[in-house]
């Protein structure tokens, strides 16, 4: 199978499993999505979704957020981890949105990446999910699956994003990256992986990955 054929198989299979795909992080608008994605760094979506209601009850817009002391933000978001750094970033980016963007989240990758605490992946998620601009944010699931499927070298997330954008049609990026994330969680996790339930990897998987999986199974 060529990479193009593999990519077509991925698209058709994911579309059959996830014709409708939910956004994992709960949010109300671009600002609350931005904050939720920032909080999700080195945390889980489940933990973030349990934490953000208390934060957004206090402040769900930049102006209200700047009125909260950083210490109070830190206390609320403590469950997601890295709370001192994230609290400072949330407070400062809210100030910058008011100072430079009329309190609105910019629909621009470069402008988003200029905000504290906002890296390329976070900015890509926001422009994709909040504004519908084609992007292909690569998280740990996408990075893992693109390697397992032999669609990327897996050297780093930057390379994985380039490979994904080259292989998949631009008009599919926004939905497809979410479909891959859900598939990775449900069928192709890092731990507790059952290849028999993973139709994509068992069909198109990288030979070295399949061989390593089978060898490990034999030793158990």
Backbone as ProteinMPNN parsed JSONL, in Angstrom:
{"seq_chain_A": "XXXXXXXXXXXXXXXXXXXXXXXXXXXXXXXXXXXXXXXXXXXXXXXXXXXXXXXXXXXXXXXXXXXXXXXXXXXXXXXXXXXXXXXXXXXXXXXXXXXXXXXXXXXXXXXXXXXXXXXXXXXXXXXXXXXXXXXXXXXXXXXXXXXXXXXXXXXXXXXXXXXXXXXXXXXXXXXXXXXXXXXXXXXXXXXXXXXXXXXXXXXXXXXXXXXXXXXXXXXX", "coords_chain_A": {"N_chain_A": [[0.836, -1.203, 0.0], [0.586, 2.191, -0.891], [1.584, 5.389, 0.562], [-0.386, 7.232, 0.006], [-2.594, 5.59, -0.495], [-2.81, 4.426, 2.02], [-3.442, 6.721, 3.524], [-5.926, 7.365, 2.396], [-7.372, 5.139, 3.237], [-7.329, 5.505, 6.006], [-8.854, 7.892, 6.228], [-11.397, 7.085, 5.174], [-12.064, 4.989, 6.937], [-12.097, 6.264, 9.467], [-14.132, 8.082, 9.024], [-16.296, 6.417, 8.849], [-16.426, 5.419, 11.434], [-16.516, 7.707, 13.063], [-18.66, 9.699, 12.139], [-19.747, 12.03, 13.089], [-17.984, 14.22, 15.137], [-17.052, 15.076, 18.382], [-15.751, 18.072, 19.968], [-13.135, 17.771, 22.218], [-12.585, 19.444, 24.463], [-14.519, 21.306, 26.682], [-16.213, 24.337, 26.013], [-17.247, 27.793, 25.513], [-16.854, 29.812, 23.735], [-14.381, 31.471, 21.571], [-12.498, 32.535, 23.451], [-12.841, 31.08, 25.909], [-12.222, 28.587, 24.906], [-9.529, 28.953, 24.193], [-8.358, 29.332, 26.74], [-8.971, 26.845, 27.907], [-7.533, 25.074, 26.256], [-4.926, 25.934, 26.709], [-4.726, 25.226, 29.417], [-4.751, 22.484, 29.162], [-2.239, 21.552, 28.565], [0.169, 19.148, 29.253], [-1.684, 17.85, 30.82], [-4.945, 16.325, 31.258], [-7.848, 16.163, 29.121], [-10.18, 15.504, 30.451], [-9.632, 16.227, 33.124], [-9.26, 18.962, 32.782], [-11.811, 19.728, 31.855], [-13.237, 19.325, 34.192], [-12.257, 21.297, 35.751], [-12.446, 23.851, 34.535], [-15.185, 24.904, 34.731], [-15.428, 26.106, 37.314], [-13.518, 28.115, 37.119], [-14.463, 29.64, 34.928], [-16.849, 30.474, 35.924], [-16.111, 32.467, 37.606], [-14.677, 34.104, 35.856], [-15.111, 34.57, 32.518], [-14.2, 35.925, 30.392], [-11.769, 38.202, 28.911], [-11.607, 40.72, 30.296], [-12.848, 40.281, 32.82], [-11.149, 38.293, 33.722], [-8.697, 39.588, 34.088], [-9.226, 40.998, 36.344], [-9.169, 39.202, 38.356], [-7.005, 38.101, 40.953], [-3.746, 36.744, 40.321], [-3.052, 34.753, 42.076], [-5.51, 33.723, 42.859], [-6.503, 32.633, 40.49], [-4.558, 30.686, 40.154], [-5.083, 29.002, 42.345], [-7.6, 27.972, 41.693], [-7.087, 26.54, 39.323], [-5.357, 24.577, 40.069], [-5.716, 21.684, 40.054], [-5.067, 20.889, 37.406], [-2.372, 20.968, 37.098], [0.957, 22.463, 36.881], [0.191, 24.978, 37.759], [1.166, 27.582, 38.732], [2.652, 28.707, 36.561], [0.776, 28.549, 34.459], [-1.323, 30.111, 35.474], [-0.185, 32.688, 35.592], [0.244, 33.056, 32.852], [-2.376, 32.984, 31.81], [-3.508, 35.255, 33.031], [-1.854, 37.334, 32.037], [-2.102, 37.029, 29.213], [-4.738, 37.67, 28.933], [-4.721, 40.365, 29.615], [-3.211, 41.295, 27.432], [-4.893, 40.698, 25.301], [-6.884, 42.563, 25.74], [-5.387, 44.923, 25.503], [-4.319, 44.85, 22.885], [-6.086, 43.615, 21.109], [-8.737, 44.395, 21.275], [-10.035, 42.96, 23.24], [-10.74, 40.602, 22.046], [-10.199, 37.25, 20.856], [-7.669, 36.702, 18.574], [-8.058, 35.625, 15.187], [-5.758, 34.409, 14.081], [-2.804, 32.754, 13.459], [-0.119, 33.554, 14.002], [-0.466, 35.814, 15.635], [-1.739, 34.658, 17.814], [0.257, 32.882, 18.731], [1.995, 34.699, 19.752], [1.081, 35.282, 22.221], [1.424, 34.84, 25.779], [2.119, 31.574, 27.024], [0.937, 30.307, 24.917], [1.52, 28.055, 22.567], [2.48, 26.627, 19.355], [0.809, 24.39, 18.892], [-1.409, 24.869, 20.581], [-2.336, 27.305, 19.501], [-3.004, 26.401, 16.946], [-5.107, 24.617, 17.498], [-7.037, 26.429, 18.402], [-7.508, 28.177, 16.167], [-8.478, 26.311, 14.434], [-10.692, 24.982, 15.739], [-12.206, 27.034, 16.863], [-12.488, 28.97, 14.895], [-12.667, 27.712, 12.462], [-10.645, 27.657, 10.594], [-8.466, 25.987, 8.418], [-6.289, 23.725, 9.985], [-3.807, 21.592, 11.496], [-3.491, 20.451, 14.301], [-1.109, 18.752, 16.239], [-1.206, 16.344, 18.623], [-0.217, 14.118, 21.334], [-1.509, 11.723, 20.716], [-2.027, 11.83, 17.913], [0.59, 12.059, 16.999], [1.66, 9.595, 17.838], [-0.001, 7.753, 16.427], [0.36, 8.428, 13.703], [2.974, 7.61, 13.38], [2.787, 4.843, 14.024], [1.17, 4.039, 11.927], [2.824, 4.285, 9.795], [2.942, 6.667, 8.436], [4.413, 8.822, 9.065], [7.693, 9.745, 10.171], [7.931, 10.051, 12.859], [9.796, 11.497, 14.277], [9.573, 14.057, 15.452], [6.98, 16.346, 16.611], [6.673, 18.459, 14.875], [7.569, 17.543, 12.38], [5.71, 15.504, 12.063], [3.337, 16.978, 11.815], [3.827, 18.324, 9.38], [3.951, 16.112, 7.645], [1.344, 15.097, 7.906], [-0.194, 17.215, 6.884], [0.677, 17.19, 4.281], [-0.196, 14.731, 3.361], [-2.994, 14.509, 3.784], [-6.1, 15.87, 2.539], [-6.601, 19.392, 2.598], [-9.157, 20.398, 3.219], [-10.144, 18.519, 4.931], [-8.738, 18.592, 7.291], [-9.522, 19.857, 9.808], [-11.648, 18.327, 10.877], [-10.565, 15.781, 10.698], [-8.259, 15.694, 12.348], [-9.389, 15.643, 14.859], [-10.85, 13.28, 14.703], [-8.766, 11.41, 14.561], [-7.606, 11.769, 17.079], [-9.69, 10.841, 18.814], [-9.846, 8.206, 17.907], [-7.306, 7.288, 18.597], [-7.486, 7.353, 21.387], [-9.519, 5.496, 21.891], [-9.044, 3.134, 20.415], [-6.336, 2.794, 19.82], [-4.382, 3.167, 21.975], [-1.562, 4.363, 23.979], [-0.962, 2.715, 26.109], [-2.135, -0.511, 27.145], [-2.961, -1.41, 24.684], [-4.843, -3.054, 22.223], [-4.365, -4.798, 19.503], [-6.066, -6.339, 17.95], [-8.501, -5.065, 18.059], [-8.018, -2.818, 16.72], [-8.512, -1.704, 13.819], [-7.339, -0.059, 11.861], [-4.49, 0.122, 12.343], [-3.862, -2.604, 12.295], [-4.317, -3.136, 9.657], [-2.807, -1.302, 8.063], [-0.495, -0.827, 9.429], [2.883, 0.071, 10.418], [5.482, -2.171, 9.714], [7.548, -2.788, 11.565], [6.436, -1.931, 13.95], [4.187, -3.587, 14.186], [5.44, -6.089, 14.292], [6.935, -5.811, 16.663], [4.859, -5.557, 18.5], [3.614, -8.086, 18.287], [5.711, -9.762, 19.044], [6.032, -9.011, 21.691], [3.597, -9.868, 22.739], [3.921, -12.627, 22.58], [5.773, -13.159, 24.534], [4.409, -12.908, 26.854]], "CA_chain_A": [[0.0, 0.0, 0.0], [1.317, 3.45, -0.897], [1.15, 6.296, 1.635], [-1.657, 7.834, -0.421], [-3.628, 4.582, -0.263], [-2.956, 4.34, 3.476], [-4.148, 7.925, 3.968], [-7.33, 7.22, 1.972], [-7.975, 4.125, 4.108], [-7.518, 6.174, 7.312], [-9.973, 8.837, 6.108], [-12.671, 6.368, 5.006], [-12.353, 4.228, 8.152], [-12.462, 7.194, 10.54], [-15.424, 8.679, 8.698], [-17.33, 5.425, 9.156], [-16.507, 5.282, 12.899], [-16.852, 9.007, 13.663], [-19.262, 10.637, 11.175], [-19.807, 13.279, 13.849], [-16.901, 14.126, 16.116], [-17.122, 16.187, 19.338], [-14.535, 18.735, 20.433], [-12.927, 17.202, 23.561], [-12.575, 20.435, 25.544], [-15.764, 22.069, 26.781], [-15.977, 25.785, 25.916], [-18.414, 28.561, 25.079], [-16.466, 30.766, 22.695], [-12.931, 31.379, 21.339], [-11.698, 32.827, 24.641], [-12.859, 29.955, 26.84], [-11.477, 27.497, 24.269], [-8.107, 29.275, 24.336], [-7.959, 29.054, 28.126], [-9.05, 25.398, 28.129], [-6.419, 24.412, 25.559], [-3.719, 26.28, 27.471], [-4.73, 24.427, 30.644], [-4.626, 21.057, 28.858], [-0.832, 21.182, 28.401], [0.644, 18.189, 30.258], [-2.815, 17.438, 31.651], [-5.912, 15.584, 30.458], [-9.066, 16.906, 28.815], [-11.152, 15.217, 31.513], [-9.283, 17.063, 34.277], [-9.521, 20.359, 32.402], [-13.265, 19.93, 31.818], [-13.727, 19.374, 35.571], [-11.681, 22.482, 36.399], [-12.819, 25.13, 33.918], [-16.434, 25.534, 35.168], [-15.193, 26.974, 38.479], [-12.788, 29.292, 36.655], [-15.307, 30.463, 34.058], [-17.899, 31.075, 36.751], [-15.505, 33.706, 38.118], [-14.235, 34.958, 34.752], [-15.162, 33.878, 31.232], [-13.797, 36.879, 29.349], [-10.484, 38.799, 29.304], [-11.732, 41.8, 31.278], [-13.104, 39.686, 34.135], [-9.979, 37.517, 34.135], [-7.641, 40.491, 34.56], [-9.606, 41.494, 37.668], [-8.858, 38.161, 39.348], [-5.589, 37.992, 41.302], [-3.091, 35.547, 39.785], [-3.088, 33.728, 43.132], [-6.831, 33.093, 42.854], [-6.524, 31.788, 39.282], [-3.686, 29.54, 40.447], [-5.77, 28.115, 43.279], [-8.705, 27.307, 40.986], [-6.621, 25.627, 38.269], [-4.345, 23.678, 40.648], [-5.854, 20.271, 39.66], [-4.545, 20.546, 36.067], [-0.91, 20.945, 37.125], [1.707, 23.639, 36.408], [-0.718, 26.107, 37.989], [1.775, 28.909, 38.821], [2.985, 29.18, 35.211], [-0.455, 28.713, 33.676], [-2.093, 31.236, 36.022], [0.448, 33.933, 35.116], [0.015, 33.163, 31.407], [-3.792, 33.314, 31.6], [-3.727, 36.639, 33.435], [-1.144, 38.235, 31.119], [-2.662, 36.994, 27.858], [-6.01, 38.399, 29.005], [-4.343, 41.781, 29.529], [-2.761, 41.583, 26.066], [-6.07, 40.693, 24.428], [-7.542, 43.863, 25.937], [-4.502, 45.994, 25.04], [-3.971, 44.807, 21.453], [-7.07, 42.948, 20.247], [-10.078, 44.815, 21.683], [-10.63, 41.929, 24.087], [-11.138, 39.451, 21.228], [-9.154, 36.29, 20.488], [-7.4, 36.878, 17.143], [-8.153, 34.432, 14.331], [-4.489, 34.474, 13.354], [-1.851, 31.857, 14.109], [1.046, 34.295, 14.492], [-0.901, 36.663, 16.755], [-2.003, 33.77, 18.949], [1.528, 32.362, 19.231], [2.688, 35.785, 20.456], [0.522, 35.39, 23.568], [2.112, 33.964, 26.745], [1.524, 30.266, 27.275], [0.287, 29.795, 23.709], [2.452, 27.52, 21.588], [1.945, 26.368, 18.015], [-0.314, 23.444, 18.945], [-2.556, 25.572, 21.173], [-2.829, 28.261, 18.502], [-3.609, 25.624, 15.853], [-6.401, 24.13, 17.984], [-7.971, 27.556, 18.49], [-7.952, 28.645, 14.842], [-9.229, 25.218, 13.819], [-11.954, 24.655, 16.395], [-12.999, 28.235, 17.164], [-12.706, 29.81, 13.72], [-12.85, 26.906, 11.26], [-9.531, 27.835, 9.661], [-7.773, 24.7, 8.336], [-5.048, 23.527, 10.739], [-3.682, 20.19, 11.873], [-2.772, 20.386, 15.578], [-0.621, 17.402, 16.525], [-1.013, 16.008, 20.036], [0.505, 12.853, 21.517], [-2.231, 10.645, 20.032], [-1.767, 11.937, 16.478], [2.017, 11.768, 16.808], [1.823, 8.143, 17.996], [-0.697, 7.016, 15.375], [1.008, 8.682, 12.41], [4.15, 6.737, 13.343], [2.338, 3.446, 13.968], [0.579, 3.783, 10.609], [3.839, 4.436, 8.758], [2.662, 7.889, 7.668], [5.4, 9.82, 9.482], [8.879, 9.156, 10.803], [7.775, 10.126, 14.3], [10.958, 12.129, 14.911], [9.069, 15.132, 16.301], [5.62, 16.743, 16.238], [6.757, 19.388, 13.737], [7.62, 16.707, 11.19], [4.425, 14.809, 11.957], [2.356, 17.941, 11.278], [4.139, 18.512, 7.948], [3.569, 14.895, 6.929], [-0.125, 15.021, 7.902], [-0.706, 18.237, 5.967], [1.017, 16.793, 2.921], [-0.925, 13.51, 2.991], [-4.45, 14.609, 3.86], [-6.655, 17.08, 1.914], [-6.746, 20.546, 3.488], [-10.545, 20.582, 3.659], [-10.456, 17.508, 5.945], [-7.852, 18.71, 8.458], [-10.148, 20.23, 11.078], [-12.407, 17.184, 11.397], [-9.717, 14.591, 10.735], [-7.356, 15.652, 13.507], [-10.215, 15.224, 16.0], [-11.162, 11.857, 14.517], [-7.57, 10.636, 14.922], [-7.475, 11.846, 18.539], [-10.667, 9.934, 19.423], [-9.457, 6.835, 17.561], [-6.147, 6.968, 19.417], [-7.925, 7.105, 22.761], [-10.43, 4.364, 22.019], [-8.607, 1.912, 19.732], [-4.887, 2.687, 19.622], [-3.74, 3.923, 23.058], [-0.15, 4.075, 24.257], [-0.948, 1.584, 27.04], [-3.324, -1.352, 27.062], [-3.336, -1.455, 23.27], [-5.269, -4.354, 21.701], [-4.273, -4.683, 18.043], [-7.218, -6.994, 17.314], [-9.613, -4.112, 17.987], [-7.494, -1.64, 16.019], [-8.598, -2.085, 12.403], [-6.446, 0.737, 11.01], [-3.095, -0.301, 12.496], [-3.711, -3.998, 11.865], [-4.391, -3.17, 8.191], [-1.78, -0.505, 7.368], [0.559, -0.477, 10.387], [4.311, -0.076, 10.144], [5.868, -3.565, 9.996], [8.349, -2.881, 12.789], [5.508, -1.747, 15.068], [3.387, -4.815, 14.276], [6.335, -7.17, 14.736], [7.254, -5.574, 18.077], [3.638, -5.854, 19.26], [3.412, -9.541, 18.304], [6.799, -10.357, 19.832], [5.715, -8.73, 23.093], [2.47, -10.731, 23.09], [4.41, -14.002, 22.712], [6.55, -13.295, 25.78], [3.509, -12.817, 28.018]], "C_chain_A": [[0.868, 1.249, 0.0], [0.827, 4.321, 0.258], [-0.192, 6.938, 1.287], [-2.805, 6.858, -0.182], [-3.889, 4.4, 1.23], [-3.777, 5.526, 3.995], [-5.63, 7.846, 3.602], [-8.068, 6.22, 2.859], [-8.267, 4.72, 5.487], [-8.757, 7.069, 7.261], [-11.306, 8.098, 6.041], [-13.055, 5.596, 6.269], [-12.81, 5.15, 9.282], [-13.819, 7.829, 10.285], [-16.562, 7.71, 9.017], [-17.519, 5.262, 10.667], [-17.011, 6.563, 13.555], [-17.43, 9.973, 12.622], [-19.469, 12.027, 11.789], [-18.76, 13.17, 14.946], [-16.942, 15.324, 17.069], [-15.757, 16.8, 19.622], [-14.311, 18.309, 21.88], [-13.021, 18.205, 24.706], [-13.858, 21.264, 25.535], [-15.449, 23.573, 26.803], [-17.232, 26.466, 25.382], [-18.111, 29.434, 23.867], [-14.947, 30.678, 22.504], [-12.078, 31.619, 22.583], [-11.673, 31.638, 25.602], [-12.166, 28.732, 26.233], [-9.972, 27.725, 24.428], [-7.606, 28.939, 25.737], [-7.949, 27.546, 28.394], [-7.882, 24.666, 27.467], [-5.101, 24.703, 26.272], [-3.614, 25.413, 28.733], [-4.451, 22.942, 30.374], [-3.179, 20.605, 28.654], [-0.372, 20.318, 29.57], [-0.441, 17.845, 31.278], [-3.747, 16.623, 30.766], [-7.149, 16.443, 30.216], [-10.113, 16.706, 29.907], [-10.902, 16.114, 32.724], [-9.577, 18.536, 33.993], [-11.025, 20.64, 32.437], [-13.891, 19.957, 33.215], [-13.324, 20.67, 36.268], [-12.224, 23.794, 35.842], [-14.164, 25.704, 34.384], [-16.249, 26.491, 36.346], [-14.457, 28.253, 38.072], [-13.699, 30.216, 35.856], [-16.509, 31.059, 34.79], [-17.418, 32.41, 37.315], [-15.179, 34.671, 36.975], [-14.24, 34.157, 33.451], [-14.872, 34.815, 30.065], [-12.528, 37.591, 29.827], [-10.596, 39.864, 30.384], [-11.945, 41.248, 32.689], [-11.878, 38.942, 34.645], [-8.881, 38.424, 34.673], [-7.954, 41.039, 35.957], [-9.385, 40.454, 38.768], [-7.379, 38.214, 39.692], [-5.014, 36.693, 40.724], [-3.167, 34.409, 40.811], [-4.429, 32.994, 43.157], [-6.99, 32.173, 41.638], [-5.737, 30.508, 39.553], [-4.388, 28.523, 41.339], [-6.867, 27.31, 42.576], [-8.189, 26.236, 40.021], [-5.591, 24.609, 38.773], [-4.487, 22.22, 40.189], [-5.241, 19.912, 38.306], [-3.015, 20.511, 36.021], [-0.301, 22.2, 36.519], [0.935, 24.933, 36.648], [-0.024, 27.465, 38.134], [2.064, 29.515, 37.442], [1.73, 29.456, 34.401], [-1.281, 29.901, 34.166], [-1.52, 32.572, 35.555], [0.175, 34.149, 33.628], [-1.424, 33.585, 31.108], [-4.06, 34.787, 31.92], [-3.097, 37.606, 32.43], [-1.736, 38.207, 29.72], [-4.008, 37.719, 27.816], [-5.763, 39.904, 28.932], [-3.981, 42.154, 28.094], [-3.922, 41.566, 25.069], [-6.82, 42.014, 24.531], [-6.716, 45.003, 25.334], [-4.358, 46.038, 23.52], [-5.058, 44.247, 20.538], [-8.521, 43.255, 20.634], [-10.81, 43.736, 22.494], [-11.083, 40.684, 23.341], [-9.946, 38.54, 20.976], [-8.9, 36.432, 18.984], [-7.481, 35.565, 16.374], [-6.911, 34.367, 13.448], [-3.438, 33.683, 14.135], [-0.693, 32.622, 14.747], [0.691, 35.159, 15.702], [-1.178, 35.822, 18.0], [-0.709, 33.272, 19.575], [2.333, 33.428, 19.975], [2.182, 35.947, 21.89], [1.245, 34.445, 24.524], [1.359, 32.661, 26.965], [0.885, 29.62, 26.067], [1.348, 29.364, 22.696], [1.755, 27.234, 20.271], [0.732, 25.438, 18.062], [-1.566, 24.116, 19.494], [-3.181, 26.537, 20.177], [-3.544, 27.533, 17.364], [-4.982, 25.084, 16.25], [-7.43, 25.254, 17.958], [-8.432, 28.001, 17.107], [-8.775, 27.58, 14.122], [-10.627, 25.093, 14.415], [-12.822, 25.874, 16.698], [-13.368, 29.018, 15.906], [-12.861, 29.031, 12.414], [-11.78, 27.087, 10.203], [-8.746, 26.521, 9.606], [-6.434, 24.693, 9.079], [-4.986, 22.054, 11.115], [-2.866, 20.095, 13.166], [-2.362, 18.947, 15.883], [-0.413, 17.239, 18.026], [-0.324, 14.649, 20.131], [-0.178, 11.695, 20.783], [-1.916, 10.657, 18.533], [-0.314, 11.591, 16.172], [2.259, 10.256, 16.862], [1.216, 7.384, 16.812], [-0.065, 7.221, 14.002], [2.275, 7.836, 12.269], [3.731, 5.274, 13.199], [1.795, 3.085, 12.588], [1.589, 3.917, 9.461], [3.623, 5.655, 7.881], [3.609, 9.025, 8.037], [6.554, 9.108, 10.177], [8.777, 9.163, 12.317], [8.926, 10.797, 15.018], [10.541, 13.249, 15.862], [7.701, 15.572, 15.785], [5.61, 17.704, 15.047], [6.753, 18.607, 12.43], [6.297, 15.974, 10.973], [3.357, 15.719, 11.375], [2.583, 18.165, 9.783], [3.676, 17.315, 7.127], [2.048, 14.779, 6.82], [-0.712, 16.004, 6.897], [-0.42, 17.883, 4.512], [0.139, 15.627, 2.444], [-2.441, 13.687, 2.892], [-4.95, 15.912, 3.229], [-6.929, 18.175, 2.946], [-8.166, 20.677, 4.055], [-10.965, 19.557, 4.725], [-9.728, 17.728, 7.268], [-8.593, 18.908, 9.77], [-10.936, 19.079, 11.706], [-11.481, 15.99, 11.623], [-8.813, 14.55, 11.968], [-8.115, 15.253, 14.771], [-10.563, 13.741, 15.909], [-9.978, 10.985, 14.926], [-7.371, 10.633, 16.437], [-8.424, 10.853, 19.216], [-10.303, 8.477, 19.13], [-8.271, 6.387, 18.419], [-6.527, 6.634, 20.845], [-8.681, 5.791, 22.886], [-9.89, 3.053, 21.446], [-7.09, 1.722, 19.663], [-4.126, 3.478, 20.687], [-2.272, 3.548, 23.227], [-0.034, 2.853, 25.161], [-2.236, 0.793, 26.904], [-3.85, -1.489, 25.65], [-3.681, -2.88, 22.86], [-5.35, -4.249, 20.179], [-5.481, -5.301, 17.345], [-8.42, -6.066, 17.184], [-9.254, -2.864, 17.171], [-7.404, -1.933, 14.521], [-7.612, -1.315, 11.526], [-5.013, 0.232, 11.115], [-2.896, -1.738, 12.021], [-3.729, -4.117, 10.346], [-3.202, -2.474, 7.533], [-0.55, -0.231, 8.232], [1.977, -0.718, 9.896], [4.747, -1.482, 10.57], [6.638, -3.706, 11.305], [7.471, -2.755, 14.032], [4.68, -3.017, 15.28], [4.225, -5.979, 14.793], [6.674, -7.046, 16.217], [6.052, -5.912, 18.961], [3.462, -7.362, 19.403], [4.482, -10.258, 19.126], [6.538, -10.183, 21.332], [4.59, -9.631, 23.587], [2.936, -12.161, 23.365], [5.121, -14.222, 24.039], [5.674, -13.266, 27.023], [2.945, -14.173, 28.393]], "O_chain_A": [[1.792, 1.357, 0.806], [-0.208, 4.039, 0.863], [-1.029, 7.16, 2.162], [-3.872, 7.258, 0.284], [-5.032, 4.241, 1.656], [-4.69, 5.353, 4.803], [-6.491, 8.215, 4.401], [-9.235, 6.419, 3.195], [-9.324, 4.469, 6.066], [-9.608, 7.008, 8.148], [-12.242, 8.439, 6.764], [-14.23, 5.55, 6.635], [-13.787, 4.859, 9.972], [-14.573, 8.087, 11.223], [-17.653, 8.126, 9.404], [-18.628, 5.001, 11.132], [-17.822, 6.522, 14.48], [-16.779, 10.952, 12.257], [-19.379, 13.049, 11.107], [-18.66, 12.139, 15.612], [-16.875, 16.468, 16.619], [-14.732, 16.126, 19.526], [-15.212, 18.467, 22.703], [-13.481, 17.863, 25.796], [-14.233, 21.844, 24.516], [-14.546, 24.022, 27.509], [-18.147, 25.818, 24.873], [-19.0, 29.752, 23.077], [-14.288, 29.9, 23.193], [-11.043, 30.975, 22.753], [-10.605, 31.232, 26.058], [-11.586, 27.927, 26.962], [-9.231, 26.799, 24.758], [-6.548, 28.329, 25.894], [-7.03, 27.032, 29.032], [-7.31, 23.745, 28.051], [-4.261, 23.815, 26.42], [-2.534, 24.927, 29.069], [-3.97, 22.229, 31.256], [-2.914, 19.406, 28.577], [-0.506, 20.706, 30.731], [-0.152, 17.584, 32.445], [-3.383, 16.267, 29.646], [-7.46, 17.336, 31.004], [-10.847, 17.634, 30.246], [-11.835, 16.691, 33.282], [-10.078, 19.259, 34.854], [-11.463, 21.655, 32.978], [-14.956, 20.545, 33.404], [-13.952, 21.091, 37.239], [-12.439, 24.744, 36.594], [-14.283, 26.928, 34.432], [-16.848, 27.566, 36.372], [-14.728, 29.332, 38.6], [-13.71, 31.427, 36.075], [-17.109, 32.03, 34.328], [-18.194, 33.351, 37.48], [-15.371, 35.882, 37.093], [-13.484, 33.198, 33.293], [-15.239, 34.549, 28.921], [-12.237, 37.586, 31.023], [-9.768, 39.909, 31.295], [-11.299, 41.692, 33.638], [-11.592, 38.949, 35.842], [-8.199, 38.057, 35.629], [-7.054, 41.49, 36.667], [-9.41, 40.777, 39.956], [-6.558, 38.361, 38.787], [-5.704, 35.677, 40.647], [-3.326, 33.245, 40.445], [-4.484, 31.797, 43.439], [-7.54, 31.076, 41.744], [-6.178, 29.405, 39.23], [-4.293, 27.317, 41.107], [-7.039, 26.119, 42.835], [-8.774, 25.158, 39.91], [-5.019, 23.862, 37.978], [-3.471, 21.566, 39.953], [-4.924, 18.745, 38.072], [-2.43, 20.079, 35.028], [-0.947, 22.91, 35.748], [1.009, 25.868, 35.851], [-0.596, 28.457, 37.682], [1.761, 30.681, 37.189], [1.634, 30.484, 33.73], [-1.874, 30.618, 33.36], [-2.263, 33.476, 35.171], [-0.092, 35.269, 33.192], [-1.661, 34.44, 30.254], [-4.753, 35.477, 31.172], [-3.728, 38.58, 32.02], [-1.864, 39.257, 29.091], [-4.375, 38.307, 26.799], [-6.505, 40.629, 28.27], [-4.393, 43.203, 27.597], [-3.929, 42.333, 24.105], [-7.329, 42.526, 23.534], [-7.262, 45.927, 24.733], [-4.283, 47.115, 22.928], [-4.967, 44.387, 19.318], [-9.422, 42.466, 20.352], [-12.034, 43.618, 22.439], [-11.731, 39.81, 23.917], [-8.81, 39.008, 20.892], [-9.835, 36.293, 18.195], [-7.028, 34.525, 16.851], [-7.007, 34.28, 12.224], [-3.22, 33.922, 15.323], [-0.331, 32.366, 15.895], [1.448, 35.229, 16.67], [-0.877, 36.245, 19.116], [-0.579, 33.238, 20.799], [3.244, 33.104, 20.736], [2.786, 36.668, 22.684], [1.642, 33.353, 24.118], [0.133, 32.641, 27.077], [0.35, 28.515, 26.161], [1.987, 30.196, 22.054], [0.581, 27.559, 20.094], [-0.255, 25.664, 17.362], [-2.655, 23.955, 18.943], [-4.401, 26.583, 20.025], [-4.573, 28.0, 16.876], [-5.912, 25.089, 15.443], [-8.568, 25.048, 17.536], [-9.629, 28.187, 16.892], [-9.649, 27.892, 13.313], [-11.623, 25.098, 13.691], [-14.044, 25.756, 16.78], [-14.423, 29.65, 15.847], [-13.154, 29.62, 11.373], [-11.976, 26.717, 9.046], [-8.391, 25.988, 10.656], [-5.567, 25.534, 8.839], [-5.994, 21.35, 11.059], [-1.697, 19.71, 13.14], [-3.18, 18.032, 15.794], [0.435, 17.899, 18.625], [0.102, 14.094, 19.118], [0.494, 10.791, 20.287], [-1.579, 9.623, 17.955], [-0.03, 10.905, 15.19], [2.98, 9.708, 16.028], [1.844, 6.48, 16.261], [0.032, 6.275, 13.22], [2.611, 7.396, 11.17], [4.259, 4.554, 12.352], [1.946, 1.95, 12.136], [1.25, 3.691, 8.299], [4.058, 5.688, 6.73], [3.605, 10.074, 7.392], [6.397, 8.006, 10.703], [9.447, 8.382, 12.992], [9.036, 10.691, 16.24], [11.094, 13.376, 16.954], [7.306, 15.225, 14.672], [4.636, 17.75, 14.296], [6.035, 18.951, 11.491], [5.827, 15.84, 9.843], [2.56, 15.292, 10.54], [1.627, 18.193, 9.009], [3.088, 17.471, 6.057], [1.523, 14.408, 5.77], [-1.624, 15.66, 6.145], [-1.188, 18.238, 3.617], [-0.222, 15.552, 1.269], [-3.091, 13.095, 2.03], [-4.301, 16.949, 3.364], [-7.432, 17.901, 4.036], [-8.348, 21.024, 5.222], [-12.016, 19.706, 5.349], [-10.077, 17.103, 8.269], [-8.325, 18.205, 10.744], [-10.894, 18.882, 12.92], [-11.603, 15.278, 12.62], [-8.624, 13.49, 12.565], [-7.555, 14.603, 15.654], [-10.569, 13.033, 16.916], [-10.158, 9.946, 15.56], [-7.009, 9.607, 17.013], [-8.005, 10.103, 20.097], [-10.434, 7.615, 19.999], [-8.235, 5.256, 18.905], [-5.951, 5.729, 21.448], [-8.51, 5.058, 23.86], [-10.237, 1.977, 21.934], [-6.615, 0.603, 19.469], [-3.323, 4.351, 20.359], [-1.805, 2.545, 22.687], [0.882, 2.047, 25.004], [-3.291, 1.345, 26.591], [-5.051, -1.664, 25.442], [-2.912, -3.807, 23.114], [-6.297, -3.678, 19.639], [-5.88, -4.845, 16.273], [-9.261, -6.253, 16.304], [-10.084, -1.978, 16.965], [-6.361, -2.354, 14.02], [-7.101, -1.862, 10.548], [-4.382, -0.057, 10.098], [-1.874, -2.055, 11.412], [-3.213, -5.091, 9.797], [-2.646, -2.983, 6.56], [0.341, 0.513, 7.822], [2.229, -1.595, 9.07], [4.414, -1.929, 11.668], [6.402, -4.643, 12.068], [7.733, -3.399, 15.048], [4.495, -3.466, 16.411], [3.77, -6.758, 15.63], [6.699, -8.041, 16.941], [6.209, -6.484, 20.04], [3.197, -7.862, 20.496], [4.196, -11.236, 19.817], [6.79, -11.086, 22.13], [4.623, -10.105, 24.723], [2.42, -12.827, 24.262], [5.085, -15.316, 24.603], [6.141, -13.565, 28.122], [2.173, -14.279, 29.346]]}, "name": "protein", "num_of_chains": 1, "seq": "XXXXXXXXXXXXXXXXXXXXXXXXXXXXXXXXXXXXXXXXXXXXXXXXXXXXXXXXXXXXXXXXXXXXXXXXXXXXXXXXXXXXXXXXXXXXXXXXXXXXXXXXXXXXXXXXXXXXXXXXXXXXXXXXXXXXXXXXXXXXXXXXXXXXXXXXXXXXXXXXXXXXXXXXXXXXXXXXXXXXXXXXXXXXXXXXXXXXXXXXXXXXXXXXXXXXXXXXXXXX"}
